[in-house]
Amino acid sequence: MYISDLSIHGFKSFAKKDNLKFGEGITAIVGPNGCGKTNIVDAIRWVLGEQKHSVLRSTKMEDVIFSGSDSLKPLSVCEVSLTVHNNKGKLPVEYNDVEIGRRVFRNGDSEYFINRTPCRLKDIQDLFVDTGMGADAYSVIELKMIEQILSETNDDRKRMFEEAAGINKYKQQRKSALRKFEAVRTDLERVFDIIAEVEAKVKALALQLKRFERHEKLTDELRQREIALAFIRIKEFEEVAIPLKKKIQDFKHLRESTATETSIHETELDNLKSFYQQQQSELDEMRMDIFTAAEKRDTLQRDVLVGTEQRRSAESTVERLERENSANENRVSQLQQHIDDYDKETQELLPQIDNQLAVYKKEKAAFESIDIKYKQAQTAVDTLQNERWDEQRKLADQESLFKRTEDMLADKQEQMDALKSRELSLKESIATAEKESAEKNNKLTGLQQQVGLTQEKLEKIKSQVQTLKLDEHDTIRRQHSLGAKQEGLQNQIQFYENLLESKEGFAGGVKHVLKHSKDFPGVHGVLAELLDIDKEFQSVIENVLGPTAGCLVAKDRATALKTLHILKDQKHGNASILPLKELSALKSKIATTPKSDLVVCRALESVKADSKYSELVNVLLGNVLIVKNLSKALQDANLSGWNLVDLEGTYSDTNMILSQGKMGKGLVGRQEKLESLLIQLQENEKAQSAVQKDLKDNAEHLGNTTSEQNKIITTLDKQNEDVSTLENECLQYKIHNEQQCELLIAISDNMDETSAAIVSLKASLKKLSPSAEKGEKILKKLAEGLIKANDELLAVRKQRDEYHQSAQDLRIEVLNLENQRDNISFQNRIAADSVTELTSRQTDIDSEIKNLLARQKELEDKVNSCEKELVKANAVVNKKRSVLDLKKVTYQETYKEIEIIQAKIREEQHNRENLLEDLKSAELEIVNYDQSIKLVIERIKDRYDMSIPKNMVVEESLFSLEERIEKINRSVENIGPINMAVKDEHDVECERLELLTEQKGDLIESEQNLKDTIQKIDQEARKLFTETFDEIKVNFEKLFSMFFEGGKGSLSLVGDPDPLEADIA
C-alpha cells in the first residue's frame, strides 16, 4: 500500500490545481527554501484528517486557504485529494485505488469524501486505523519531528508502538464494547425495575379481571332478563291499543258525515252575508250623503250665529267706548284739582319739619352728656365688684388651705402610728427568717459535697466510656481496613496466579517452553524465576538484568539450540536462552567492593540462587553496584569500571549507556510475591479474628460501663434536683430578708419624713389664722363702697333713660313730618302722569268708534244671505232621512236570517268538536302506547345494542322478572366501578411482561457476550502487541549496535504486568 497520487488546489501556496504522482518505492521532492515542499507534507496530513491548526503552522484552520498574491486573488475554498494504491488489501475496502478528499471553505464549513462520495471524518479515521497512515501516525514525519518523537513521553511512544502493532482498532473496539457493556448494564437495571412494576400491575389487573368477569356474567343475565321484561311490556301495550284503533276508525266516519251537512248551511250563510254587505254599503252611502248635507246646513247655521254675535259685539263696544270717553274727561278735571291741593300742603309742612329737627338736635346733645356720666358710674361699680370678688376668692383660698392643713396634720399623725407598728413587725420577721436561712445553708453545703463526689465518679466513668468507644471505633476501623486489605490481597493473589499460569510478560516461545516443560528436559526455567532477590532490590535487579530476566536457562548451548529449532519449526514465537554450562565456564573474577559512601551494596549480595546458578549470577551481576545517587557515583573515580544502578532503577554500564527504568517490572519475584501475599492473607485473617474478638469484648465492657454510667447519672440528677431546690429556697429566704431590710429602711425614712411634715403643718396653721381675720375686714369695707356706687349708678341711669326717651319721641315726630311731605309729592307725580295717559286714551277711543260702525254694516248683509241658503239645506236633509229609514228596515230583516243560520252552524261545530276531542283522546292514548313501546325498544337498543325479538318464549312472570333484575342491579352496584378494558390491558401487560423477561435474558446473554468479546479483544491485542514489540525490540537492538558500534540498547515493558497497560522504557 502506497500513495500513488496527490491533487492540491487552493491549499496554502498552491493557488492553481497541481497533481503529484508517486510510485512504489522512494520519491524525493527537492527545491529551494520557501517553494512549498513542507506544504505538500501538510496537505497529506490535512487530507488524512488533521484538526490542529498549529500542526499545520497556521493560527486558524481557514489560513490553509490560499490568501492571494500580487498577481492572484484570494480563493474562498481549498481542496486536497489523496489516492492510495491498496495493492496489499490493508484498507478494508474492495477497491485497489482509494481516493480520500477534503474541502474547506472560508466560513468554516468542511467536507470529506471517500472515492468522491461524501462521508464523515470518523469514516476516514476508521479507514486508516492500524494501517500506519493517519493525521497523527508515524508514517507522516515532517522536519524536526525525529527529535520530537525521541523526546516524546511514554504515552506518546506507546501510541506509536500500538499503531505499528495494529491494535488501535482493537482498543477502539474494546472501548466501544465497554460503552455497550455499561449501556447494557444500565438497560438491565432499568429492565429489572420495569419488570417489577409490570408484575405489580399484572397482579392488580388480575384482580380487576376477576371483578370484570363476574360483572360480565351478571350483565349478560341482566340483558336477557331485561329483554324478556321488555317483550312482555310491549305485548301488553299492543293488546291495549287494538280496541282504541277500532274506536278511532268509527270517529273518523262520523266526522266525514257531519262535515257534509255543515257545508250546506255555510253556503246559504255566505249568500246572505253577501246580500247583507250590499245593503250595508247602500246604507253607508246614504248616511254619507245625509252627513254631507247636514254638515253644510250646520256650517250655514254657524255663519249666521257668528255674524249676528259679531254685530252685537260691535254695538256694545261702541257704547262702552263712548262711556269711557265721558268718564276720562271727568277724571282729568278731578286730577287737576288734586295737584293744586298737594302743592299747597307741601308748602305748609316745610316750616314745621325745620322747627322740629332743631328741637331734636338739642335734646340729643343733652342725652350724650348724661350718657358719659352713666358710663363712668358703671366703670366705678365694675371696679369695686372685681375687687370684692378677688378678695372673696383670696379669703376662700385661705380658708380651704387652713382646712386642708388641719386634715393633712391628722393624716400624718395616723400614718406615723401605722409606721411604728409596721417597723416592730418587720424586725421580728427578719430575725425569724435569718435563723431559717442559716439552717437551709448548712443543709445545702452537705448536699453540694455529695454532688461533687458523685460528679467525680461520673467523670471517671465517662472517661472509661469514651476510651471504650474510641477503642471500638479504632477496632471497627481496623476491621474495615483488614477487610479491604483482605479483598486487595485476594485480588492480587488472583492476579499473580493468573500471571504465573499465563506466563504473561514473557516471549511467546518462552511461554510455550514453560507450559510444556516436560518436552524440554534440558531447560531449567526462566532466569527471573530461578533467582531469589531481596524484596527491597527486586525492581533494581530486574532493571539491571533487563530483557535477560525473561531468558530461559538451558543446561548447555546444544540444549539451547535444540530448543530454539523446535520453537522455530513449530512457530511458537521468539525466545532467548542462556546456556548455563558455557556461561559458568567463564568464571569471571569477582573484584573487591570499592569503598565509597555512595555504595549501598553489591548486586550479588541482594541475590540468592542455587549453587549451580552462582557462576551465572556472577557473570550477570558480578560487576554491578547499587548506589544512592547515580549522578555523583559517575563522578567518583573509585567507582570507575563498575556498572552502576541507583535505587530508582536508573542504570549505567561501563560503555556509558544510561537507561531510565521504573520500579516494579513484574518479571522477577512473581512466585515469591505470590507466597508473600498468601502469608499476608493468613496473617490478615488471624488479625481479623483477633479484631472480631476484641470488638466483642469491648462491646460487652462498654455495655456494662454504660449501664453503670446511666445509674450514676440518675443519682446525680436527683442530687442536683435536691441541690437546686435548696438553692432556690435559700435564695428566696435571702431575697425575702433583703426585701424586709429594704422595707425597714424605707419605713424609717418615711417616719422621719412624716415627723418633719407634722412640724411643718403645725407652723403653717399658726400663720394662716391672722391672715383670715384681716381678709374679712377688707371684704366688709369693699361691700359698703359697692353699695354706695350702685346707688349713684341707679340715679344716673334713671336720668339717662328720661333724656333718651325724649330724644326718641322728637325723632319720631320729625320722621312723621318728612314721610307726610314725601307722600304728598308722590301723589302729585301720580296725578300728573294719569292726566297725560287719559288725554292720549281719548284720541284712541274716537278712532275705534269710527272703525266699529263700518264693520257693523258689513256683518248685517252677510247674515241675511246665509239665512236664505239655510232654508234650502233643511229641506234636502229631511228628504234623505225618510229614504234611509226604509232601507234600515230591510237591512234588519236580512241580519235576523243570518243569525238563525249561524246558530245552526255553531251547533253543528260544537258536535263536531266533541267528536274531534274524543278522536284526539283516543289517538293520544295510541301515541302514548306507541311511545312507551318505542322507549322500551330504544332503551334495550341503547343499553345492549340489540333488537327485541317479535316472538319469544318467556316462562317467568312480570313480577319475578322485575324482582330478579333489581337483585342483579344491586349485585352490579356492589361490585363497584369496573375497568371495561381490563381484559385487553391484562393481555397487553402479560405480553409486555413476557417480552421484558425475554429482553432480560437477552441482555444477560449480551452482557456475557460483551465480557467474552472484551476478553477476546484483550487476548488478541496482547498477542499482536507482544509480537510487534518483540520485533521492534530486535530491530532496535540491531540499529543501536550499528549506530553506536558495539554499544547495547534495548526496549522493555515496565510498570503494569499487562503489556497493554505497561510503559515502554
ROVEXTOR-430783 format. One record per residue (C-alpha): residue in one letter; y, z negated, x negated. Coordinates in steps of 0.001 Angstrom, whole numbers, plus 500000, padded with zeros to 6 digits. Each point is the difference from the previous one (the first is absolute). Layout:
residues N
AYZX...
This chain:
residues 1065
M500000500000500000Y503351501006498548I503510501048501067S500121503774500376D503456500657501460L503347498178500437S502799501386502205I503480498396499785H503077500833502096G503218497928500080F498489497088498024K502478498554497506S500968502839497581F497781502644501692A502535501568502379K497928503148500497K496337500180500843D497788499888496878N496210500249499687L498060498538497084K496399501075499354F497541497639498269G496562500875498711E496956497873499316G500581498156496746I503301499102498340T503305501600501038A503078499168497920I503601500373501198V502601500158497244G503747500349500017P503276498427498800N501263496651501258G501396500082503554C498213503169501040G497939498189502678K496634499244498363T499948496404501282N501101501244503447I496661501850500244V498116496715499452D502316498326502559A499248502803502462I496220499476499582R500395496236500449W502351500514502989V497733502429501857L497083497568499538G501984497419502031E502213498006497617Q502367497805502050K501973498205497259H503182501953499255S500419498051496727V496750501495498644L501474503421500770R503165499028498048S502182500039503142T502157497468501863K498687501116503384M497358502394501247E502566502630501161D501121500400496352V496883502084499275I501565502855502043F501951502523497931S503633498823500110G501657503274498947S501608501470496880D503001502124499032S498355503161501289L497616498625502687K500589498015503165P498081496760500661L496866500276502114S499127497911503072V496243499935499467C497513500015497144E496319500856500080V497121499734497543S496429501219500509L497075499272497698T496699501930500008V496927498174498707H496848501937499130N497147497940501465N497237501636498001K497990496780499513G500356498842503594K501696496689499163L502426500393502888P498272499224503322V500839503398501566E498087503255500369Y502622502172498273N499884501127496370D503804500046499825V502025497222501655E503764500415500334I502115496822500278G503635500387501129R502976497694500467R503453500745501397V503052497726500220F503410500518501694R503381498509499202N499965497946503228G496963498143498600D497237501701502050S496779500797498131E497045502282500771Y496542500161498412F497436502840500148I496359500528499075N499151503712499878R503343500592501775T498948497790502918P502331497034500779C498450496652499102R500891496437499017L500682498500496592K496935497813500506D497846503106500459I501074501269496544Q499449496576498419D496522499758501580L499197503517498793F500663499168496328V498710496424499952D497526499365497163T500550503520498622G502310498953497153M502864501881501629G502769498351501944A503606498919499856D499140496896497946A496740501205498355Y499479500198496242S499515503780500182V503795500539500235I501525498555496820E503615500574499132L502094499354496877K499758496408498728M497323499165502607I497385499359497236E501988497013498759Q500522498860503577I496269500214500755L499117498046496821S502519497283500910E498931499789503645T498658496748501460N496336499349500613D500358500970503684D501472503410499157R497384500576497315K497293498976502467R501337502515502514M499607502821497452F496375498983499372E499351499916503744E501538503441500359A497761501301497194A496950498329501561G500788501568503345I499787496725501977N503431500117501587K498503501576503095Y497427497189500038K502774497423499744Q501875501707502818Q496792500121502047R499428496337499210K503539499067501105S499550502100503134A496629498326500635L501571496545499510R502800500869502433K497426501228502488F497980496854499342E503013497813500861A500706502151503057V496353499710501092R500119496239499471T503172499789502121D498471502256502662L496834497902499992E501962496793500542R501925501690502784V496748501269501547F498550496487499935D503118498717501803I499869502825502552I496261499463500604A500647496315500720E502775500948502445V497889502694501669E496972497686500318A502186497408501730K501388502714502255V496494501311500809K498885496507501014A503034499593502255L499433503459501510A496311499156500605L501068497042502137Q502486502204501841L497260502618500482K497771497470501786R502866499144502370F500669503703500477E496354500727500910R499945497170502573H503345501220501339E498653503566500179K496884498857501893L502082498047502537T502412502928500310D497153502414500818E498677497677502698L503549499488501322R500515503778500171Q496798500505502010R500827497143502401E503592501140500535I498884503616500650A497493498730502605L502716497813501581A502410502941500051F497320502214501675I499473497405502767R503755499608500616I500552503772500172K497229500336502577E501561497238502110F503414501718499874E498488503369500999E498152498497503026V503220498414501289A501989503243499531I497703502270502128P501139498777503553L503631500045498824K499745503684499057K498626500835503508K502865498091501627I502558501983497927Q498574503304501283D500469498863503670F503603498993499326K500781503400498477H498714501888503131L502097497807502319R503096500497497848E499716503823500295S499794499921503860T503101497765500395A501966502209497614T499680502996502429E501506498147503004T502853498731497882S500927503520498892I500539501189503692H502468497195500781E501798500571496710T500517503702500873E501520499089503392L502160497371498314D501285502549497510N501102502347502800L501872497245501838K501635498840496794S501186503527499325F501559500259503526Y501441496490499632Q501659500918496715Q501505503154501596Q501522497900502828Q501281497509497482S501729502830498084E501770501226503176L501130496459500801D501321499577496494E501996503222500253M501549498947503316R500807496539498644M501703501644497039D502158502195502315I500965496974502114F500743498020496864T502264502802498681A501922500248503322A500314496221500256E501208499809496419K502699502608500770R501013498045503086D500188496747498054T502163501689497380L502490501119502686Q500037496522501494R500706498460496592D502836502471499387V501612499133503361L499730496299499358V501329500291496439G502974502133501045T500905497639502842E499721496972497757Q502097501578497240R502742500880502518R500079496407501303S500090498654496440A503006502194499155E501921498727503091S499321496341499125T501002500579496340V503401501502501093E500696496975502221R499027497566497177L502280501736497472E502978499874502392R499470496238500504E499683499455496245N503294501873499373S501877497770502445A498490496807498493N500942501059496439E503671500441500991N500071496417501394R498226498634496883V502537501593497609S502951498347501796Q498252496561499895L499251500306496290Q503688500790499228Q501004496817501779H497430497937497970I501252501394496684D503524498816500793D498733496495500907Y497964499734496720D503034500801497871K502019497289501678E497320497297499530T499616500838496310Q503743499445499347E499844496588501717L496927498729497903L501316500694496450P502570497057499834Q497393497513501322I497464500980497284D502544499513497177N501063496533501226Q496431498776500416L498957501271496490A502844498004498333V498886496752501724Y496360500607498868K500945500425496318K501968496730500015E497122498085501554K497495501493497501A502063498805496992A499974496419501381F496156500202500404E499493501129496408S502031497014498714I497994497450501974D496717501721498981I500794499313496319K500382496297500751Y496676500006501849K498120501533497069Q501469497391497606A498852497159502285Q496543501588500267T499705500172496180A500925496313499670V497337498990502548D497319502102498232T500862498428496650L499688496477501339Q496775500869501791N498451501390496777E501026496922498050R498440497794502646W496741502003499979D499808499831496178E500509496290500046Q497386499523502732R497522502092497962K500646497924496869L499550496769501951A496718501273501531D498720501033496542Q500795496561498606E498225498306502924S496970502291499571L499908499388496249F500188496246500578K497118500183502481R497876502205497720T500630497670497065E498790497005502034D496837501929501058M499316501145496402L500378496425498757A497387498823502516D497596502871499013K500367499254496294Q499203496304500542E496832500938501988Q499034502549497287M500447497314497326D497577497668501785A497380502804500390L500251500965496300K499375496403498893S496853499822502149R498781503410498702E500560498956496347L497808496908500396S497156502025501610L500050502659497236K499734497439497199E496855498539501578S498462503524500476I500672501014496358A498256496899498655T496874500689502099A499880503721499003E500279499244496249K497002497657500207E497836502644501812S501117502758497557A498863497956496988E496514499601501535K499731503753500652N501086500871496421N497292497740498520K497354501680502144L501335503495499069T499773499206496260G496306499125500335L499221503228501915Q501891502151497459Q497887498562497176Q496829500934501940V501346503565500573G500692500360496258L496421499072499130T498612502410502622Q502351502752498773E498769499598496412K496412500221501217L500833503140502037E501680501682497011K496871499425497933I497814501482502760K502365502974500409S499896500615496276Q496194500010500151V500020502370503019Q502464502342498269T497870499970496849L496870500740502045K501754502864501854L501204501475496728D496481499701498638E498719501642503162H502531502878499694D499093500396496312T496319499991500880I500504502580502770R502101502112497655R497265499721497366Q497425500890502650H501988503108501004S500561500851496344L496296499638499244G499142502084503073A502368502767498905K498673499706496459Q496417500242501257E500837503104502029G501700501521496938L497040499112497786Q497583501510502482N502048503199500106Q500150500139496188I496257499347499723Q499343502760502519F502314502310498071Y498381499295496596E496501500275501451N500968503413501396L501628500835496684L496886499049498009E497771501778502452S502065503224500045K500883499780496251E503520500982500943G502324500836497068F497260501527497830A499453503693499416G497544501818502225G497329500238497292V500347496309499164K499578499092503660H496821502061500201V498514498394496885L500801496492501229K498556500679503448H496821501502498485S499620497777496928K496193500289500147D500264503727499316F502014499282496847P498070497292498100G501952500451496766V503343499218501640H500993496288499886G502874500280502477V503745500324499998L501994498388497211A502306498168502449E496994498288501611L498262499156496676L502950497966498664D500869496428500993I503772499748499551D502120496907500475K501711500194503341E503385499531498399F499656503142497878Q497911502279502254S502826502364500921V501285500021496385I496574500926498561E499516502598502724N503320501643499054V498898499990496328L496657501553500823G501616502479502373P497545502692501173T497369498575497631A499488497128502472G498485502477502423C497605501536497408L496253499599500183V498212498273497089A496836501823498920K497343498944497536D500783502834497590R501607503425499762A496816501795501112T499815497942503158A503698500671500639L499600503795499551K496959500042502251T501879498092502671L502938502393499818H497689503037500302I498359498516503079L503348499287501616K501239503495499214D496856501707501286Q500029497989503203K503828500377500347H500607496283500542G503371500041498298N501469498923496696A499013496996497918S500945498478496633I497234498290497998L500170497690496961P496907500244497664L499276496364499126K497833500663496928E502452502329498262L503044497829500803S498199496840498816A499154501734496715L503717500333499266K500242496241499367S503751499909499712K501393497350497707I501645497100501816A503302499129498393T501492496534499880T502377499191502823P503581500197498658K502202496938500247S502828500527502440D501564498030502849L499920503150502108V496177500200499955V498287498457503019C496450500776498868R497733502813498918A498553502185502746L496468499193498724E500562496301500700S500535500670503731V496796502088500360K496436498736500258A497038502373500004D496314500154499234S499233500040496275K498785503565500124Y503463501076501172S501947497983497426E500396502867497541L501138502259502832V502635497414500929N501085499703496345V500449503780499784L502058500153503196L502032496772499741G499645498793496404N503476501218498957V501846498836503170L502381497034500187I501429498501503182V503662499161499388K502755498292501969N502714502629499496L499036503540499039S503514501081498913K500305497162497474A496377500375498885L500549503666499117Q502802498903497647D497835497287498327A498666501290496635N497034497591500144L498716501759503075S500181503543498662G496684501850500127W498899498124503121N499719501309503568L502274497793502123V500068499189503714D502237497548501833L499108497820502958E501480502576502418G497577502677498798T502382502139497921Y497883501378497147S500875501471496582D497376501354497585T500250500805496283N501079503565500843M503194498505501591I498934501249503417L501328497710502730S498434499808503452Q501512498106502916G497394498266502122K499912497811503097M498062496862500547G496701500139501875K498399503435499633G496855498753501690L497173501455497853V499388496970497774G498589496780501398R499122501188503492Q496692498092500079E501598496914498459K502805500288502520L497454500175502839E498108496963498684S503257498148499515L501001500821503561L496635498761501339I500442496733498111Q503544499683501349L498658500663503494Q497417497166499663E502632497654498637N502359500998502819E497297499276502607K499391496552498459A503721499364499980Q500179501038503673S497218497521500896A501804497240498131V503292500900501689Q498310499993503418K498603496511499302D503370498756498775L501649501459503094K497541498190502285D500399496648498163N503781500383499956A500079500768503743E497931496874500760H502211497805497783L503129501579501493G498771499271503532N499369496310499214T503341499628498216T501867501746502818S498386497701502575E501068496942497987Q503489501485499635N500294500448503787K499033496347500559I502636498817497509I502596502305501621T499185498474503433T500394496475498589L503217500966498228D501420501577503160K499320496786501943Q501605497885497252N502994502334499832E500328499802503761D500032496163499836V502510500082497142S502176502437501935T499880497756503074L500995496899497941E502723501943498174N501430501107503356E499891496428501294C501664498649496810L502575502753500168Q500685499174503652Y500433496289499114K502312500923497138I502065502382502141H500127497408502787N501210497283497614E502599502324498483Q501210500904503483Q500141496283500959C501977499181496845E502378502888500565L500415498886503604L500672496401498855I502686501219497588A501509502168502762I500035496983502395S501745497869497370D502625502672499435N500389500393503749M500527496228500396D502761500083497384E501668502919501726T499704498312503412S501530496749498674A502953501888498513A500474501877503270I500089496744501999V502776498602497773S501971503257500313L499677500073503818K501287496427500357A503091500842497930S500635503100502129L499955497921503215K502724497703498622K502237502996499196L499526501751503387S501101497054502261P503861499971499197S500218503825500138A498817499985503629E502718497533501148K502758502019498329G498805503197501723E500147498319503445K503726499162499520I500949503522498900L498140501500502958K501852497760502484K503406500971498548L499141503745500236A498943499625503659E503412498507500939G501891502834498276L497820502581501739I500788498567503469K503760500195499326A499761503589498730N498018501040503093D502697498629502328E502675501986498200L497841503122500139L499516499659503784A503743499725500606V500772503107497886R497159501931501671K501387499236503506Q503485501224499051R498544503131498351D497944500832503104E503122499757502246Y501981502390497783H497061502372499803Q499599500106503821S503720500711500543A499950502869497474Q496917501511501647D501670499919503470L503123501776498680R497842502626498286I498155500693503256E503301500485501912V501237502490497352L496746501937500201N500168500115503824L503520501477499938E499004502621497407N496935500989502046Q502155500360503119R502385502292498107D497114502124498681N498461500356503491I503266501262501458S500374502581497213F496435501169500534Q500449500399503795N503201501950499375R498162502494497737I497168500409502551A502471500738502851A501773502719497955D496667501680499136S498933499951503678V503238501755501110T499392502815497525E496379500468501162L500899500057503726T502690502694499489S497454502275498253R497428499385502760Q502360501183502797T500299503438498341D496196500375499827I499549499030503677D502347502766501252S497995502666498098E496598498740501355I501218500060503673K500981503665499715N496548501035498592L498029498063502644L501767501742502954A498973503460498662R496328498910499511Q499876498613503549K500746503396501575E497250501772497979L497303497520501059E500816500368503702D499343503802499888K496626499551498197V498662497444502543N500637502311502986S497979502862498350C496971497772499192E499750498646503566K499511503553501442E497102500799497538L498343496643500768V499511500869503714K498088503197499097A497682498191497522N498960497358502581A498788502702502434V497733501651497308V498385496664498978N499118499027503598K498263503365500642K497764499798496881R498943496409500739S498576500973503478V497800502727498375L498800497492497328D498801497528502661L497689502661501564K498457500817496573K499288496306499270V497819499642503118T497741502908498935Y499815498641496399Q498817496545501214E497172501464502080T498650501934496983Y500087496805497874K497867498095502581E497286502701499875I499928499744496147E499521496230500155I496985500349502360I498235502486497663Q500805497829496917A498416496973501698K496780501996500505I500019501141496372R500569496424498694E497062498727502040E497760502710498559Q501256499254496469H499247496320500441N496447500783501029R499625502369497063E501379497399497568N497476497421501231L497282502557499458L501300500769496487E500181496287499182D496345499559500956L499125503103497973K501973498728496999S498315496596500158A496581501607500021E500918502300497113L501390497042498017E496766498132500445I498082503083498828V502362500302496978N499532496296499178Y496232500383500074D500217503169497902Q502365498202497583S497614497058499739I497123502405499263K502159501786497438L501013496703498354V496366498963499731I499098503374498452E502995499950497608R499243496408498975I496432500932499066K501298503173498292D502659498161497988R497738497130499010Y496741501815499271D500954503725499995M497249500621502596S499819501423503510I498396498135502894P496828501842501139K499903501315503569N496486498687500538M498927496696498575V497399497356500819V501482496487499928E497569497191500659E502444497090499714S502516498941502625L503775500169499652F500281496212499603S497293499738497312L501610502890498068E503436498353500059E498508496644498937R498085501588497100I503080501985498853E502060496820499974K497374498243497823I499900502936497570N503811499997499737R499967496289499177S497388500597497299V502108502819498519E503083497749500000N498021497234498255I499040502433497243G503698500469499240P501769502899498240I497633502676498692N500530502447497154M498818503198501682A499766501803496647V497919497244498372K496817502089499896D501681502816498117E501809497524497752H496706498160499301D498260503276499110V502926501070497825E500140496657498175C496215500004499502E500187503504498546R502926498857497863L497994496971498812E497066502235499068L502352502379498210L501663497133498120T496601498611499044E499033503420498640Q503345500209498198K499394496542498519G496660501182498660D501604503172498702L502766498022498299I497502497591498415E497977502982498812S503210501700498793E500973496824498148Q496635499939498228N500280503719499253L503441499461498487K498651497182497833D497179502276498807T502490502819499456I502268497771497901Q497040498868497907K498877503603499493I503552501037499082D500225497112497528Q496645500874498429E500851503699499717A503501499278498669R498660497484497449K497411502510498812L502556502829499627F502585497758498353T497494498480497558E498640503384498985T503497501449499567F501144496918498102D497019500254497620E500789503680499324I503697499291499446K499093497067497784V497760502177497781N502667502721499779F502666497424499242E497944498517497157K499404503473498529L503690500951500259F501085496669498547S497705500398497009M501226503586499606F503729499108500096F499799496786497974E497321501125497469G497315497402500198G501837497615502288K498322498566503059G501434499982503516S498302499233503266L500641499482503720S498586497131502035L500107498570503543V501411496490500087G500709497423502603D498010500433503207P496281500789499554D500347502669502718P500919503234498139L502171501146502913E502111496842499761A499897499510496204D502857500920497673I499696502478497101A500748498753496466
